Amino acid sequence: MNVLFFSIFLLFSLLIFRLGYLQIVKGEDYVRALERTEEVAVNTSVPRGRIYDRYGRVLVDNEPENAITYTKMQTTTTEEMLDIAEKLAKLMEQPTERVTLRDQQDFWIMKNKEEAYKKVSKEEEEKLRQNEEMEEKEIQSEIDRMVRERITKEELAELTNHDLEVLAIYREMTSGYNLSPQIIKNEEVTDEEFARVSERLSDLPGVNTTTDWRRVKLSSLGILGRTTVPSKGIPKSHLDYYLARDYSRNDRVGESYFEAQYEELLQGQKSVVKNITNKQGEVIDTKTTFEGEPGNDLVTTIDIELQAEADRIIEEKLIELKMMSQSHLLDRAFFVMMNPKTGELLSVVGKKIETDKETGKKYIVDYSYGTFTTAYEVGSTMKAATLLMGYSEGVIEPGTVLIDQPIKLPGTDPKSSIFNRSGRIPMDDQMALERSSNSYMFQTTMRIGGTNYSYNMPFRPKDGTLQTMRNGYAQFGLGVKTGIDLPNEFAGFQGELTDAGKLLNLSIGQFDTYTPMQLVQYISTIANNGYRVQPRLLKEVRNPSKDGEVLGPLVEEVTPNVLNRISNTTDEIEHIKQGLRRVYTGAQGSARRYFADAPFTAAGKTGTAEVVYYGPIRDEWANMTQNIAHVGFAPYEDPEVAYAVIFPWATTNFNIALPHANQAAREILDVYFELKDKYAKEGLTSSSVKQEILQAPTGEKIDEDTEEQTVTE
């Protein structure tokens, strides 16, 4: 009896130990396995968040549309899916453009299995099986490949239009996951098709009629970006990234710029449905465990009415320049306006002339992203930075007088100011800005290099002078990334210093290249008393609107991000600002003609750069051309806006002065102050408290599947 009791004790001990092992050690594994077989989470799509301008005007919206979906069960067979596809093809029209040759070949094999596999002989199959290194799947894959190669064009031609429609439906049905709704058709689903399918849902297991949405842009502003369409889904280059974040392969995602940058905010949270299945994998019940939420609405810093007017003005100036002689290299223009204190971008304009390859006709496309992805020599617009760097390096001080004269170095042609090719004109630093003296900048640079200028002297700058100057310009954002909240920003190109004279070119904006965004950040830094602020496009994050009339509750208001302060005193910066004011109002100011009569106060700098062409026309590479530019800020006493204009490769005629950059700056600034008064009268504000949803004034409408216009970089 003792032996029996002891045996029973051991057996129960083992049983308890095993039960503990199953529950404690393997418990989570078995729970997960149970969930996989009996409770399967299914993600369904929700609308992306809307995008607004700073005043609540809709820039990107969602439009509802009829959709027909299919959900494949775990036990559904290929034959059952083909049967459903056959029935659907009789109830609706399905476009066949996306059907590939491979799709047709596989479909032909499914319809003609016996005949198809006769195309591979027994001997060929046996030879493959003799290869011990190949697994069964690899052998079958090779046999299928051989069959596809041997299907003739005549055999594929046997597929009728109806067959192709069935195939088009079938390929959409198989492109998703088990138990996950897959869109079969959501483009141009007619009310009649929707009704016919809805009436026969009981005969179409897995098929459903529902409402989908499409992304619609109400502005052509390129930096808003694009989303992918369901037929494309997640780009292959980002597939692993998004799948790891619980996306489905056919989900729409932000493909570029603002839509891509703020994907996680715009995407929203999908509703989660659990399909309860039995042991055979058949769905016996469906439960919604999370209703899902649309993506957050995003308010941008853009004033879309100002943007539209700036677009128009820049486009007009670009066309005017293009119609002039010797402008064959000109193909683009840029304008950026931002609040220098907050970094909010009010307008970002890029225009590019393209040529239709078929008709030869020219057309203009939005190239706003070129403001931070392309860089150019900016000429004299950067001279204020050169002077401030001279102060910080201790080689000049506010009020220093130098002689404007041609600079002659051994073995080189003289370098001079445009207004003084041979004389000697004493001037201080403010006059150097007013008249745009090259000579003053050259001599300041030589002093930074450790040398005071004398005629025909050799210029041997001390070690590190080039880096010192680039570091100085970088404080203003020139030659470094601005930090704009958009992807693919370019820092610009730094030239190779083959001789010391190139340092002189650097000081007047004719050596390194800078983006238009860097240019506006630089002048903003001066306007903001030396504080360099990150430019940004996002103003606010909001919950979705509940009534479609007022913006949803505020989630987050983005605050200014100060990147650094330049190493100059407030007095030095104020002294330079006075010099920039004289450019607009001084008796010899280079922009006096365009700004002296302005009803507002402003300050700025003009610029022209003689450059070597390296644009898209390769046959013209290494030819000389000219960039024209302009920077400024207003009002002078308390700046609200800073702005930058540039027309790269405007002309190859060096004997004319082109006013278009100066004119564009003045005309857009006029619009800004006119709109400011108009908004005040209408009570339109960018308040974050309660803001009405308004329609964009542009009248544009661009669907998500509209083909993107080609831009030649």
Secondary structure, DSSP 8 states (H G I E B T S, - for coil): -HHHHHHHHHHHHHHHHHHHIIIIISHHHHHHHHHHHHEEEEEE------EE-TTSBEEEEEEEEEEEEE---TT--HHHHHHHHHHHHHHS----TT--HHHHHHHHHHHTHHHHHTTS-HHHHHHHHT-TTS-HHHHHHHHHHHHHHH--HHHHTT--HHHHHHHHHHHHHTSS-TTS-EEEE-SS--HHHHHHHHHTGGGSTTEEEEEEEEEEESS--GGG--B--TTT-S-GGGHHHHHTTT--TT---B-SHHHHHTHHHHH-B-EEEEEEE-TTS-EEEEEEEE--B---EEEES--HHHHHHHHHHHHHHHHHHHTSTT-TT--EEEEEEE-TTT-BEEEEEEEEEEE-TTT--EEEEE-TTHHHH--B--GGGGHHHHHHHHHHTTS--TT--EEE--B--TTS--B-BTTBSS--EEE-HHHHHHHT-HHHHHHHHHHHTT----TT------TTHHHHHHHHHHTTTTTS----SSSS----------STHHHHHHHTTSSS-B-HHHHHHHHHHHHTTTEEE--BSEEEEE---SSSSB---EEEE----EEEE-SS-HHHHHHHHHHHHHHHHSTT-TTHHHHTT-SS--EEEEEEEEEE--SS-GGGTT-EEEEEEEEEEESSSS--EEEEEEEEEEES-TTS---HHHHHHHHHHHHHHHHHHHHHHHT----SSS-B-B--TT---EETTS-------
